[in-house]
């Protein structure tokens, strides 16, 4: 009989960065459990495991989780892969792909609950969960009525739940024809309104739109000051509307000058719709790997697992998802996995170096360029 006891036990651990021997044991047990789940429910994943002669019993130590056969993210751009019947799927999300390269991922109720729980636990462990303090939000993403199935828009909506909302303003709104439009002047007016109210502010969403707005404010010699509890939670590609990279230190200095929000209150989010685990930066701007997943870099040619600190294609494993056999995915992103962050948190963190693959998956950045008039 298939059970998910070990997986439930892992997601009952609420300190998101409490990497220790006990949680390693929990993670290994959860991964073994979900390997069995997906082999039983997905002929595709069972076939992949058979091809490599892989059995769940081979995963004995935390290092072994990286030997679990993966599905490359491009597979989710080509076909719908499920481990549950369609009538058990409660949510479907797509990536911000371009040129027809759009991924799709599907959740059942249990997968959704686990994903939302770990996001909340990560935010809480970072000290950004504040149920007592009302805040105003400006979300640099699509308002719900034009967001459709975009995974990034859903995620940003969820980031407005970690402090009670006095008001939520969406910077990308539908026009009379339902087409998305970036509302720059309305955003500036809302900043004035929120400053007068005196509540903390949280800016959520795409860095490109946030940067465009802050640079516009500085050009207009406009500055604002908000309470110290204010914060930014951004993610989706650090490129301007012209395609140039946005150095984080430069952005943090701009934020401090224009809004008074310091570097330590700016958090970046890295993730992909095919994987579902959010990687959020600490005070040192490092993407920490939570106890609910593990990451490694692999050699692009041999797929051998690389030592810590060496650059390769990033591979991720997580047991949270039961609706799709995405427990082990190989991304097209290039980076390193390191440990020993100056913030003092245990475990590993990611250093992103770029995109791999034949085609560059730059959906969020391209979408920003289009809406900003590029």
C-alpha positions as CSV (number, residue, x, y, z in Angstrom):
1,X,0.0,0.0,0.0
2,X,1.3,3.4,-0.9
3,X,1.6,5.9,1.9
4,X,2.9,9.5,2.3
5,X,3.7,9.4,6.0
6,X,7.3,10.4,5.6
7,X,6.5,13.2,3.2
8,X,3.9,14.6,5.6
9,X,6.4,14.4,8.4
10,X,8.9,16.5,6.4
11,X,6.4,19.2,5.6
12,X,5.5,19.4,9.3
13,X,9.0,20.9,10.0
14,X,8.4,24.6,9.9
15,X,11.9,26.0,10.3
16,X,12.7,26.1,6.6
17,X,16.5,26.1,7.0
18,X,16.9,23.7,9.9
19,X,19.4,21.5,8.0
20,X,20.4,18.7,10.3
21,X,20.9,14.9,10.3
22,X,17.3,14.3,11.4
23,X,15.9,16.4,8.6
24,X,18.2,14.7,6.1
25,X,16.7,11.4,7.2
26,X,13.2,12.8,6.8
27,X,14.1,14.1,3.3
28,X,15.5,10.8,2.1
29,X,12.5,8.9,3.4
30,X,10.1,11.3,1.7
31,X,12.0,11.0,-1.6
32,X,11.9,7.2,-1.5
33,X,8.2,7.4,-0.7
34,X,7.4,9.7,-3.7
35,X,9.6,7.7,-6.1
36,X,7.3,4.8,-5.3
37,X,4.2,7.0,-5.7
38,X,5.2,8.3,-9.2
39,X,6.4,4.9,-10.4
40,X,3.0,3.5,-9.5
41,X,0.9,6.3,-11.0
42,X,3.0,7.4,-14.0
43,X,3.9,5.0,-16.7
44,X,6.3,7.6,-18.1
45,X,8.3,8.0,-14.9
46,X,8.2,4.3,-14.2
47,X,9.7,3.8,-17.7
48,X,12.4,6.3,-17.0
49,X,13.4,4.5,-13.8
50,X,13.4,1.1,-15.6
51,X,15.6,2.5,-18.4
52,X,18.2,3.4,-15.8
53,X,17.7,0.3,-13.7
54,X,16.8,2.6,-10.8
55,X,15.0,1.5,-7.6
56,X,14.0,3.7,-4.6
57,X,16.0,1.5,-2.3
58,X,19.2,2.9,-3.9
59,X,18.5,6.2,-2.1
60,X,20.0,5.6,1.4
61,X,21.8,8.8,2.2
62,X,21.2,12.4,1.4
63,X,23.9,12.4,-1.3
64,X,21.9,9.6,-3.1
65,X,18.9,11.9,-3.8
66,X,20.8,13.4,-6.8
67,X,20.9,10.0,-8.5
68,X,17.1,9.9,-8.8
69,X,16.3,9.9,-12.5
70,X,15.2,13.4,-13.6
71,X,12.9,14.9,-16.2
72,X,14.4,17.8,-18.0
73,X,12.3,21.0,-17.8
74,X,11.9,21.1,-21.6
75,X,9.7,18.0,-21.4
76,X,7.1,20.0,-19.6
77,X,7.1,22.4,-22.6
78,X,6.3,19.6,-25.0
79,X,3.7,17.5,-23.3
80,X,1.3,17.2,-20.3
81,X,2.7,14.7,-17.8
82,X,0.5,13.6,-15.0
83,X,0.6,11.1,-12.1
84,X,-3.1,11.6,-11.2
85,X,-6.4,11.6,-13.2
86,X,-7.5,14.9,-14.7
87,X,-10.4,15.2,-12.3
88,X,-8.0,15.4,-9.3
89,X,-6.1,18.4,-10.8
90,X,-7.1,21.6,-9.0
91,X,-4.7,24.1,-10.5
92,X,-2.8,24.5,-13.7
93,X,0.1,27.0,-14.2
94,X,2.1,28.0,-17.2
95,X,5.5,29.6,-17.3
96,X,6.3,33.0,-19.0
97,X,7.7,31.2,-22.0
98,X,8.2,32.8,-25.4
99,X,8.3,31.5,-29.0
100,X,5.9,28.7,-28.1
101,X,8.1,27.5,-25.2
102,X,5.6,27.5,-22.4
103,X,5.8,25.0,-19.6
104,X,2.7,23.6,-17.9
105,X,2.5,22.2,-14.4
106,X,-0.5,20.8,-12.6
107,X,-1.3,20.5,-8.9
108,X,-3.8,18.5,-6.9
109,X,-5.0,19.8,-3.6
110,X,-2.3,18.0,-1.5
111,X,0.5,19.3,-3.7
112,X,-0.9,22.8,-3.6
113,X,-1.2,22.7,0.2
114,X,2.4,21.5,0.6
115,X,3.7,24.2,-1.8
116,X,1.9,27.0,0.0
117,X,3.0,25.7,3.3
118,X,6.7,25.6,2.5
119,X,6.5,29.1,1.0
120,X,4.9,30.4,4.2
121,X,7.5,28.6,6.3
122,X,10.4,30.1,4.2
123,X,9.0,33.6,4.6
124,X,8.4,33.1,8.3
125,X,11.9,31.7,8.9
126,X,13.3,34.8,7.2
127,X,11.2,37.0,9.6
128,X,9.0,38.4,6.8
129,X,5.7,37.0,8.2
130,X,4.0,39.7,10.2
131,X,0.3,38.9,10.8
132,X,0.0,41.9,13.2
133,X,1.2,44.7,10.9
134,X,-1.1,46.0,8.1
135,X,0.8,47.0,5.0
136,X,0.1,48.5,1.6
137,X,1.2,46.5,-1.5
138,X,2.3,47.5,-4.9
139,X,2.5,44.4,-7.1
140,X,4.5,44.7,-10.3
141,X,2.7,41.9,-12.0
142,X,-0.5,41.2,-13.8
143,X,-3.7,41.9,-11.9
144,X,-5.7,38.7,-11.4
145,X,-8.3,39.3,-14.1
146,X,-5.6,39.4,-16.8
147,X,-3.1,37.0,-15.2
148,X,-4.7,33.8,-16.6
149,X,-2.6,30.8,-15.7
150,X,0.7,32.5,-15.3
151,X,2.6,30.9,-12.4
152,X,4.5,34.1,-11.6
153,X,1.3,36.1,-11.1
154,X,-0.1,33.5,-8.8
155,X,3.1,33.4,-6.7
156,X,3.2,37.2,-6.4
157,X,-0.5,37.1,-5.3
158,X,0.6,34.7,-2.6
159,X,3.3,37.0,-1.4
160,X,0.6,39.5,-0.4
161,X,-0.7,37.1,2.2
162,X,2.2,37.4,4.7
163,X,1.2,40.7,6.2
164,X,-2.4,41.9,6.3
165,X,-3.2,44.0,3.2
166,X,-4.6,47.5,3.8
167,X,-4.6,47.9,0.0
168,X,-3.2,46.0,-3.0
169,X,-2.4,48.0,-6.2
170,X,-1.5,46.1,-9.3
171,X,0.9,47.9,-11.6
172,X,-0.1,45.8,-14.7
173,X,-3.8,46.2,-15.4
174,X,-6.1,45.3,-18.2
175,X,-7.2,48.0,-20.7
176,X,-10.6,48.3,-22.2
177,X,-9.9,45.3,-24.5
178,X,-8.5,43.2,-21.6
179,X,-4.9,43.6,-22.8
180,X,-2.3,44.2,-20.1
181,X,-0.8,47.7,-19.7
182,X,1.9,48.9,-17.3
183,X,0.4,51.8,-15.3
184,X,3.5,53.9,-14.5
185,X,1.8,57.2,-13.6
186,X,-0.9,55.4,-11.6
187,X,1.8,53.6,-9.7
188,X,3.6,56.9,-8.9
189,X,0.3,58.3,-7.6
190,X,-0.3,55.3,-5.5
191,X,3.1,55.7,-3.9
192,X,2.2,59.2,-2.9
193,X,-1.0,58.0,-1.5
194,X,0.6,55.2,0.5
195,X,3.3,57.5,1.8
196,X,0.6,59.8,3.2
197,X,-1.1,56.8,4.9
198,X,2.1,56.1,6.9
199,X,1.8,52.3,6.7
200,X,4.7,50.1,5.7
201,X,4.8,49.2,2.0
202,X,5.7,46.0,0.3
203,X,6.7,45.9,-3.3
204,X,6.2,42.6,-5.0
205,X,6.9,41.3,-8.5
206,X,9.1,41.7,-11.5
207,X,12.4,43.6,-11.0
208,X,12.3,45.1,-14.5
209,X,9.1,47.0,-13.7
210,X,10.3,48.0,-10.3
211,X,13.6,49.3,-11.6
212,X,11.9,51.2,-14.4
213,X,9.6,52.9,-11.8
214,X,12.5,53.7,-9.4
215,X,14.6,55.2,-12.2
216,X,11.6,57.3,-13.4
217,X,11.1,58.6,-9.9
218,X,14.8,59.5,-9.6
219,X,14.7,61.3,-13.0
220,X,11.7,63.3,-11.7
221,X,13.5,64.0,-8.5
222,X,10.8,62.3,-6.5
223,X,11.7,60.5,-3.2
224,X,9.5,58.7,-0.7
225,X,10.0,57.4,2.9
226,X,8.2,54.5,4.4
227,X,8.4,52.8,7.8
228,X,11.3,50.5,8.5
229,X,9.1,47.4,8.3
230,X,8.8,48.0,4.5
231,X,10.2,45.4,2.2
232,X,10.6,44.2,-1.4
233,X,10.1,40.6,-2.6
234,X,11.0,40.5,-6.3
235,X,11.6,37.8,-8.9
236,X,11.4,37.0,-12.5
237,X,14.5,38.1,-14.3
238,X,16.9,40.9,-13.5
239,X,17.0,42.7,-16.9
240,X,15.8,46.2,-17.8
241,X,13.4,46.8,-20.7
242,X,16.4,47.3,-23.0
243,X,17.7,43.8,-22.1
244,X,20.6,45.0,-19.9
245,X,21.4,43.2,-16.7
246,X,20.4,45.0,-13.4
247,X,23.3,44.6,-10.9
248,X,21.7,44.0,-7.5
249,X,24.0,46.4,-5.6
250,X,23.1,49.1,-8.0
251,X,19.4,48.3,-7.6
252,X,19.7,48.3,-3.8
253,X,21.3,51.7,-3.8
254,X,18.6,53.0,-6.0
255,X,15.9,51.6,-3.7
256,X,17.6,53.2,-0.7
257,X,17.8,56.6,-2.4
258,X,14.3,56.7,-3.8
259,X,12.2,54.8,-1.3
260,X,14.4,54.5,1.8
261,X,14.2,50.7,1.7
262,X,17.6,49.2,2.5
263,X,19.4,46.3,0.9
264,X,18.6,44.0,3.9
265,X,14.9,44.4,3.3
266,X,15.1,43.4,-0.4
267,X,14.6,39.8,-1.2
268,X,14.9,38.1,-4.6
269,X,13.0,34.9,-5.5
270,X,14.3,32.3,-7.9
271,X,12.1,29.5,-9.1
272,X,10.6,27.7,-12.0
273,X,7.0,26.6,-12.6
274,X,8.3,23.0,-13.4
275,X,9.9,22.7,-9.9
276,X,7.7,24.8,-7.7
277,X,10.1,25.4,-4.7
278,X,10.8,29.1,-4.1
279,X,14.4,30.0,-3.4
280,X,14.6,33.3,-1.6
281,X,17.6,35.4,-0.8
282,X,18.9,36.0,2.7
283,X,20.4,39.3,3.9
284,X,23.6,38.4,2.0
285,X,21.6,38.1,-1.3
286,X,22.1,34.3,-1.5
287,X,19.3,31.9,-2.6
288,X,19.2,29.4,0.3
289,X,18.0,25.8,-0.3
290,X,15.3,25.0,2.2
291,X,14.8,21.6,3.9
292,X,12.0,20.8,1.5
293,X,14.4,20.4,-1.5
294,X,18.0,19.8,-2.5
295,X,20.1,21.1,-5.4
296,X,23.2,20.2,-7.2
297,X,25.1,21.2,-10.3
298,X,25.8,18.6,-13.0
299,X,28.2,18.6,-15.9
300,X,26.3,19.5,-19.1
301,X,28.1,16.9,-21.2
302,X,28.3,13.9,-18.9
303,X,25.5,14.8,-16.3
304,X,27.9,13.8,-13.6
305,X,27.2,15.5,-10.2
306,X,29.7,18.3,-9.7
307,X,31.4,19.2,-6.4
308,X,30.2,22.2,-4.4
309,X,31.3,25.4,-6.0
310,X,31.7,24.1,-9.6
311,X,29.5,25.5,-12.3
312,X,27.0,23.4,-14.2
313,X,23.4,22.8,-15.0
314,X,21.2,23.0,-11.9
315,X,19.3,19.9,-10.8
316,X,16.6,20.0,-8.2
317,X,14.8,17.4,-6.1
318,X,11.8,17.7,-3.9
319,X,9.1,15.3,-2.6
320,X,6.3,17.9,-2.3
321,X,4.5,17.2,-5.6
322,X,2.3,14.1,-6.2
323,X,0.3,15.2,-9.2
324,X,3.2,15.4,-11.7
325,X,6.5,13.3,-11.7
326,X,8.6,16.4,-11.1
327,X,10.3,15.2,-8.0
328,X,13.7,15.4,-9.8
329,X,14.1,18.0,-12.6
330,X,17.1,19.1,-14.6
331,X,16.9,22.8,-15.4
332,X,18.5,24.7,-18.3
333,X,19.9,27.2,-15.8
334,X,23.6,27.4,-15.1
335,X,24.9,28.0,-11.7
336,X,26.8,26.7,-8.6
337,X,25.8,25.2,-5.3
338,X,27.8,26.5,-2.4
339,X,27.7,26.4,1.4
340,X,29.0,28.6,4.2
341,X,26.9,31.7,3.8
342,X,27.9,34.7,5.9
343,X,24.4,34.9,7.2
344,X,25.1,31.8,9.3
345,X,22.2,29.7,8.1
346,X,23.2,26.0,7.5
347,X,22.8,24.1,4.3
348,X,23.6,25.2,0.7
349,X,22.7,28.2,-1.5
350,X,22.6,28.8,-5.2
351,X,24.7,31.1,-7.3
352,X,23.1,31.7,-10.7
353,X,25.3,32.2,-13.7
354,X,23.0,32.3,-16.7
355,X,20.9,30.2,-19.0
356,X,21.8,27.1,-20.9
357,X,20.2,25.1,-23.7
358,X,19.8,25.8,-27.4
359,X,17.1,28.4,-26.9
360,X,17.3,31.0,-24.2
361,X,14.3,30.8,-21.9
362,X,13.9,34.5,-21.0
363,X,10.2,34.7,-20.8
364,X,9.9,37.1,-17.9
365,X,12.5,39.5,-19.2
366,X,10.9,39.5,-22.7
367,X,7.5,40.1,-21.3
368,X,8.8,43.0,-19.4
369,X,10.5,44.5,-22.5
370,X,7.2,44.2,-24.4
371,X,5.1,45.9,-21.8
372,X,7.7,48.6,-21.1
373,X,7.6,49.6,-24.8
374,X,10.6,47.9,-26.1
